[in-house]
Amino acid sequence: MRRAEKPRARRRFGWKHRAVLASAVILIVLAVMLFWSPWHAETPAETAEPQTAATSTTTQTPERVMRALVYDSLYREFPNDELLRNITETLRRAGYTVDVYVGVNATLDPLVALHRYGLVIIRAHGAYNGDPESGRPLGAYIYTGLHYAEAKALYGDYIDESLENGDLALGVIPPPGQPLTKELLKKLPRYVTVSPRFFKKQLSKLPGTVVVFAGCYGLDDDRLGEVFVSKGASAFISWKGNITWTHMDRVLRVLVAALARGDDPAAALSLAMRTVGPDPVTHSVLEMVPSRGAGV
């Protein structure tokens, strides 16, 4: 199992910089909401090429159904090698072809290629913007594994353009339990995070895809989940509230095993909650946005 390598320069998506203050505002919003979020694997043989919703089309083929993405941007700060081995081996034994992106290789590219997969597992920090006065997209944000400078090296001006228009935001990961002071904020790396608007613009159709976001605040409201469901996903599963990474990983193991053996998303979620339960520290629970035709 190889550690993530330094990202190589890559052509940008083809997607301007608002004042630094705008990014700083959302940066602070994201950081404040991460207080309880303390949280490897191989790189896939083939790196996903940048795609856009305008140029990619999808059908629910057997090959696509049995292809899974494991996207673990938490690798850089909170790796769990044993979990990653477990879920990738579980999926492969069930017949899935599995693409694994970890740490610095958890870039924007896999996130715009979700149409390739029948099952998507995202293990990442999450943040939430519920302030309508912020001028930024509301809802849950997903952290990539890229610091700002690394993202600029890969995608050029697209990063600043997307920070301006709200598709992306910068976030930090405070050390567990430490108050976010101005001094600490200056020292922490700025991660590129992805807003619901990014997915709404960039995703193609996702017919029947099950999307699991193992991270904080994914279902503090339905905005992020509704984006995936509106594209055709059969379910979006995530946490309501703040989640400790150790508990999250225990639940993820049970959830992936159930999905791999063919349980429907609602049954898999129910099993995971019965088996492991809510987070004993934060009392956060796993929830789901079903497809509009699921009748659940």
Secondary structure, DSSP 8 states (H G I E B T S, - for coil): -------------------HHHHHHHHHHHHHTTTT--------SS------TTT------HHHHTEEEEEEGGGGTS--HHHHHHHHHHHHHTT-EEEEEEGGG--STGGG-GGG-SEEEEE--EEEE--GGGSS--EEEEEEEEEHHHHHHHHTHHHHHHHHHTSEEEE----TT----HHHHHHS--EEEE-HHHHHHH----TT-EEEEESTTTTSSSHHHHHHHHTT-SEEEEEES---HHHHHHHHHHHHHHHHTT--HHHHHHHHHHHT-S-TTT--EEEEEE-TTS--
